[in-house]
Amino acid sequence: MGVRLEAPARISRVVIHNMVTSGQEVLVEGSEYGAQGIELARWKLAESSTSGVNRGFRMESDADSPSDPHLPQYNHTLLDIPLPESPHVQYVRLVCLTDFPYETEVTSLAELSLFE
């Protein structure tokens, strides 16, 4: 799953809400020209007690705003990944991995936010 930005940018944070996958890790890759991606971050996923065999994230984040309402059907999956040393990229891709290096699908995603 990927995103193309209008212009290259230095991404400082990736926030993912309610992603459902059977993967054990999420890999964030970036590329300036859409060719070979470089690893920006790799995050181990924990088993979610509310989603059965699906992988979830943590219950809350320091970046959450208390005034933001919970998403109606999902209130348990948030991943906030800081990228302090990210290069300029125009293409960002999320890859879920199981038994490295095998990719697995994302079956649901409510939100993907990229911050400069």
C-alpha positions as CSV (number, residue, x, y, z in Angstrom):
1,M,0.0,0.0,0.0
2,G,1.5,3.3,-1.0
3,V,1.1,7.0,-1.2
4,R,2.6,9.5,-3.7
5,L,3.1,13.1,-2.3
6,E,2.7,16.1,-4.6
7,A,6.4,17.0,-3.9
8,P,9.3,15.5,-2.0
9,A,9.0,16.1,1.8
10,R,10.9,15.0,4.9
11,I,8.4,12.9,6.8
12,S,8.8,13.2,10.6
13,R,5.9,10.9,11.7
14,V,3.6,8.2,10.4
15,V,0.3,7.6,12.2
16,I,-1.8,4.5,11.4
17,H,-5.3,3.9,12.7
18,N,-7.1,0.6,12.6
19,M,-5.0,-1.4,10.3
20,V,-5.9,-5.1,10.2
21,T,-3.2,-7.5,9.0
22,S,-1.9,-11.0,9.8
23,G,1.6,-9.5,9.6
24,Q,4.1,-9.5,12.4
25,E,5.9,-6.3,11.4
26,V,5.1,-3.1,9.5
27,L,7.8,-1.7,7.4
28,V,7.6,2.0,6.3
29,E,9.6,2.6,3.1
30,G,10.3,5.8,1.2
31,S,11.6,6.8,-2.2
32,E,12.2,10.1,-3.9
33,Y,11.6,8.9,-7.4
34,G,9.4,5.8,-6.9
35,A,12.2,3.3,-7.7
36,Q,14.1,1.4,-5.0
37,G,12.6,2.3,-1.6
38,I,14.7,2.7,1.6
39,E,13.6,1.6,5.0
40,L,12.4,4.6,7.1
41,A,11.1,2.5,10.0
42,R,10.3,-1.1,11.1
43,W,7.8,-1.8,13.9
44,K,6.9,-5.1,15.5
45,L,3.2,-5.6,15.9
46,A,1.6,-7.1,19.0
47,E,-1.3,-9.5,19.1
48,S,-4.6,-7.6,19.7
49,S,-6.8,-9.0,22.4
50,T,-9.9,-7.5,20.7
51,S,-9.2,-8.6,17.1
52,G,-8.5,-12.3,17.4
53,V,-5.7,-13.4,15.1
54,N,-5.3,-9.9,13.6
55,R,-2.4,-7.7,14.7
56,G,-3.1,-4.5,16.6
57,F,-1.1,-1.7,17.9
58,R,-1.1,0.0,21.3
59,M,-4.1,1.4,23.1
60,E,-3.1,5.1,23.1
61,S,-0.4,7.5,22.0
62,D,1.3,10.5,23.4
63,A,0.3,12.3,20.2
64,D,-3.5,11.6,20.7
65,S,-5.6,14.6,21.3
66,P,-8.1,14.1,24.2
67,S,-10.6,16.2,22.2
68,D,-10.6,13.8,19.2
69,P,-13.5,11.4,19.3
70,H,-12.8,7.6,19.0
71,L,-13.5,6.2,15.5
72,P,-17.0,4.6,15.8
73,Q,-16.3,1.0,15.2
74,Y,-12.6,0.9,16.1
75,N,-11.1,2.2,19.3
76,H,-8.1,0.0,19.9
77,T,-5.6,0.2,17.1
78,L,-3.2,3.1,16.8
79,L,0.4,3.2,15.8
80,D,2.5,6.4,16.0
81,I,5.9,6.0,14.4
82,P,8.4,8.9,14.7
83,L,10.9,9.2,11.8
84,P,13.6,11.6,13.2
85,E,16.2,11.1,10.4
86,S,14.0,10.7,7.4
87,P,15.4,11.8,4.0
88,H,13.2,13.7,1.5
89,V,10.7,11.3,-0.1
90,Q,7.9,11.6,-2.6
91,Y,6.6,8.0,-2.3
92,V,5.8,6.3,1.0
93,R,4.9,2.6,1.2
94,L,3.6,0.4,4.0
95,V,4.6,-3.2,3.9
96,C,3.3,-5.8,6.4
97,L,5.7,-8.7,6.9
98,T,5.3,-12.2,8.2
99,D,8.2,-14.6,8.6
100,F,10.6,-12.1,7.0
101,P,10.9,-11.4,4.1
102,Y,7.4,-12.5,3.1
103,E,4.8,-9.8,2.6
104,T,1.2,-10.2,3.7
105,E,-1.9,-8.1,2.9
106,V,-3.6,-5.3,4.8
107,T,-7.3,-6.2,5.0
108,S,-8.5,-3.0,6.5
109,L,-7.1,0.5,7.2
110,A,-9.1,3.5,8.6
111,E,-6.4,6.2,8.4
112,L,-2.8,6.8,7.3
113,S,-1.4,10.2,8.2
114,L,2.0,11.5,7.2
115,F,3.5,14.5,9.0
116,E,6.4,16.8,7.9
